[in-house]
Amino acid sequence: MRQRACYSLAANSALNYIARWRQFFSSMDLSALERQRLAHYRFAPPTRLATAPQAARFIERFGFCWLFAPRDRKLELPSLFEAVKGKRDAHIDDWDADSDKVWTWKNDLPAAKRAYYGKALAGKPCFISLKMLPYALAALGEEDFERAYAQGAIHYDAKRVYDALAQFGAQPTQTLKRNAGFVGKDGNAR
């Protein structure tokens, strides 16, 4: 019962946070909203992300962000890749030497316990700040996961990943694979 109350409290806090942002943005016209987006999403060349600490602060500021913005943009969130590139709708086709930083940060930031990285939103690679992570986990609901697994709705491999995250917390992808038991005959994570 106590755990359910904690989930309820976390969900209410997250909903209040979202409601405040909706109220703020509903009072803007579209051009003002786009100007805010350009400023906050770091599209201006002098504000582009260049270091891992800047990336960590970017994630902390928003709570959630994409690694790469999905082409369909059904869920509007900032993108770490776009913040490095300094432009909206930057995708993998725009890869260059600067882009390698983003690929490194997806492993380094979780390893340094600066952010969670995974496919938690719409099955797309994203970062979640450690401050928002408890709310995200509460929204997903541990009890629902266990029940869905017991009913056969969740694959055993997903359960192994879930258990590894529950036991060891945020971790780089290769470490997560090893901790979840995805190791080949050669001893390498698969």
Backbone torsions as a table, in degrees:
resi	resn	phi	psi	omega
1	MET	NA	-42.6	-179.2
2	ARG	-61.3	-40.9	179.9
3	GLN	-62.9	-42.6	179.2
4	ARG	-62.0	-39.5	178.6
5	ALA	-64.5	-38.7	177.3
6	CYS	-63.8	-42.6	178.2
7	TYR	-62.3	-41.8	-179.5
8	SER	-63.3	-44.4	178.4
9	LEU	-61.9	-45.1	179.6
10	ALA	-63.9	-43.2	179.3
11	ALA	-63.5	-41.8	178.2
12	ASN	-63.9	-40.5	177.8
13	SER	-62.1	-43.9	179.2
14	ALA	-64.4	-41.4	179.4
15	LEU	-65.3	-38.6	176.8
16	ASN	-63.9	-40.5	178.1
17	TYR	-60.5	-47.7	-180.0
18	ILE	-64.1	-41.4	-179.4
19	ALA	-61.6	-40.5	177.9
20	ARG	-62.1	-43.0	178.7
21	TRP	-66.0	-40.8	178.2
22	ARG	-60.7	-43.3	-179.7
23	GLN	-62.6	-43.1	179.8
24	PHE	-61.6	-48.4	-175.5
25	PHE	-76.4	-25.9	-179.3
26	SER	-70.2	-18.6	179.5
27	SER	-86.8	0.9	-178.2
28	MET	-103.6	151.0	170.3
29	ASP	-86.1	169.4	-173.6
30	LEU	-62.9	-37.4	-179.8
31	SER	-69.0	-37.3	176.8
32	ALA	-66.6	-39.7	178.3
33	LEU	-61.9	-43.4	179.5
34	GLU	-65.5	-37.2	176.5
35	ARG	-63.4	-41.9	177.2
36	GLN	-61.9	-43.0	179.8
37	ARG	-60.6	-46.2	-179.9
38	LEU	-59.4	-41.2	-179.2
39	ALA	-71.4	-49.1	-173.6
40	HIS	-77.5	-30.5	-179.1
41	TYR	-83.7	3.2	173.4
42	ARG	66.1	43.5	179.4
43	PHE	-84.6	-21.4	179.9
44	ALA	-70.8	133.9	-176.3
45	PRO	-48.2	-43.3	-178.8
46	PRO	-70.0	-14.2	-177.4
47	THR	-104.4	3.0	-178.6
48	ARG	-58.5	149.5	179.4
49	LEU	-75.8	137.9	-179.0
50	ALA	-132.8	-17.2	-176.0
51	THR	-131.2	161.2	178.2
52	ALA	-63.3	-42.1	177.4
53	PRO	-61.3	-36.5	176.0
54	GLN	-64.2	-41.3	179.4
55	ALA	-63.1	-42.5	179.1
56	ALA	-62.4	-42.5	178.0
57	ARG	-64.9	-37.5	177.4
58	PHE	-60.3	-46.5	179.3
59	ILE	-64.8	-43.9	179.9
60	GLU	-61.7	-38.2	-177.9
61	ARG	-63.3	-42.8	-176.2
62	PHE	-93.0	-25.2	-177.4
63	GLY	89.2	-41.0	178.8
64	PHE	-137.8	142.7	169.3
65	CYS	-157.6	153.9	176.3
66	TRP	-75.0	153.2	165.5
67	LEU	-73.6	-54.7	172.7
68	PHE	-123.5	131.6	179.0
69	ALA	-65.2	132.1	176.5
70	PRO	-64.8	146.0	-178.9
71	ARG	-63.2	-30.6	-176.6
72	ASP	-80.0	-18.7	177.5
73	ARG	48.2	42.9	178.2
74	LYS	-71.1	-26.5	179.3
75	LEU	-122.7	112.3	-176.0
76	GLU	-78.6	109.5	175.2
77	LEU	-141.6	155.9	174.5
78	PRO	-67.3	160.8	-179.4
79	SER	-124.3	131.5	177.9
80	LEU	-62.2	-41.2	179.9
81	PHE	-62.9	-43.6	178.4
82	GLU	-64.7	-36.2	179.3
83	ALA	-68.4	-29.0	175.0
84	VAL	-76.3	-42.3	-179.0
85	LYS	-73.7	-26.8	-180.0
86	GLY	77.7	26.3	178.0
87	LYS	-153.3	151.2	177.4
88	ARG	-74.0	150.2	178.4
89	ASP	61.3	31.1	171.8
90	ALA	-78.3	131.6	-178.6
91	HIS	-130.1	179.6	-175.5
92	ILE	-54.7	-27.6	179.3
93	ASP	-65.5	-19.0	-178.9
94	ASP	-90.9	18.7	-174.2
95	TRP	-63.5	137.6	174.0
96	ASP	-150.7	-170.6	-176.4
97	ALA	-59.9	-38.5	178.2
98	ASP	-62.8	-31.0	-176.1
99	SER	-66.0	-25.2	179.9
100	ASP	-58.6	-28.1	179.6
101	LYS	-58.0	-44.3	-177.3
102	VAL	-60.1	-41.6	-179.0
103	TRP	-65.1	-35.9	177.7
104	THR	-70.9	-42.2	-177.5
105	TRP	-63.3	-29.8	-178.0
106	LYS	-63.4	-24.0	175.5
107	ASN	-96.8	-40.3	-174.1
108	ASP	-70.5	-40.9	-177.3
109	LEU	-64.3	-46.3	175.6
110	PRO	-64.6	-37.7	-179.6
111	ALA	-62.8	-35.1	179.3
112	ALA	-86.7	5.2	-178.8
113	LYS	57.5	42.0	176.6
114	ARG	-100.9	-17.6	-179.4
115	ALA	-168.9	161.0	171.8
116	TYR	-96.6	140.5	176.3
117	TYR	-127.4	134.4	177.1
118	GLY	177.5	-172.1	179.2
119	LYS	-102.5	59.6	-173.6
120	ALA	-85.6	-21.1	-177.8
121	LEU	-114.2	114.9	176.7
122	ALA	54.5	26.1	178.6
123	GLY	69.5	17.5	-178.7
124	LYS	-110.2	149.2	179.5
125	PRO	-62.3	126.9	-179.5
126	CYS	-148.5	166.7	173.5
127	PHE	-112.0	145.0	172.8
128	ILE	-128.1	130.5	178.8
129	SER	-64.7	151.8	179.8
130	LEU	-65.4	-25.2	176.9
131	LYS	-68.6	-37.1	-178.9
132	MET	-88.5	-15.3	-175.4
133	LEU	-56.3	-44.2	178.8
134	PRO	-59.9	-36.1	178.7
135	TYR	-68.0	-41.5	179.0
136	ALA	-63.8	-43.8	179.0
137	LEU	-64.7	-39.5	178.2
138	ALA	-64.8	-38.6	178.8
139	ALA	-65.2	-35.7	178.1
140	LEU	-71.9	-34.5	175.2
141	GLY	75.2	105.4	179.3
142	GLU	-60.9	-42.5	-178.6
143	GLU	-62.2	-39.2	179.5
144	ASP	-64.7	-38.0	179.5
145	PHE	-64.4	-48.6	-179.3
146	GLU	-61.2	-42.2	179.3
147	ARG	-65.3	-44.1	179.8
148	ALA	-62.6	-37.9	177.9
149	TYR	-66.6	-44.9	-180.0
150	ALA	-61.6	-29.9	179.4
151	GLN	-86.3	-1.2	178.4
152	GLY	83.7	12.1	-178.6
153	ALA	-83.8	-13.6	-178.8
154	ILE	-122.7	133.7	-177.3
155	HIS	-67.7	151.0	-179.9
156	TYR	-57.9	-38.0	179.0
157	ASP	-61.3	-40.5	177.5
158	ALA	-63.7	-37.6	177.8
159	LYS	-63.8	-40.4	178.3
160	ARG	-62.6	-42.6	178.1
161	VAL	-64.4	-45.8	178.9
162	TYR	-56.8	-47.8	-179.5
163	ASP	-63.2	-39.8	179.1
164	ALA	-65.0	-40.3	178.1
165	LEU	-68.0	-40.3	179.1
166	ALA	-63.5	-38.3	-177.0
167	GLN	-80.0	-42.6	-171.6
168	PHE	-110.1	-8.5	-179.4
169	GLY	75.3	-165.6	-179.2
170	ALA	-59.7	139.9	-176.7
171	GLN	-158.3	155.1	176.2
172	PRO	-59.8	154.2	-174.9
173	THR	-54.7	-46.6	-178.3
174	GLN	-62.9	-39.3	178.3
175	THR	-66.9	-41.8	177.9
176	LEU	-59.8	-43.1	179.3
177	LYS	-60.6	-44.0	179.5
178	ARG	-65.1	-46.3	-178.2
179	ASN	-65.3	-26.1	178.4
180	ALA	-88.3	-2.9	176.4
181	GLY	87.4	17.9	177.7
182	PHE	-90.1	72.7	-177.7
183	VAL	-123.6	130.5	179.7
184	GLY	-78.8	179.3	-179.6
185	LYS	-61.8	-28.1	-179.2
186	ASP	-81.8	-1.9	178.5
187	GLY	89.5	-2.1	179.6
188	ASN	-89.8	148.4	176.5
189	ALA	-66.2	137.5	178.8
190	ARG	-110.3	NA	NA
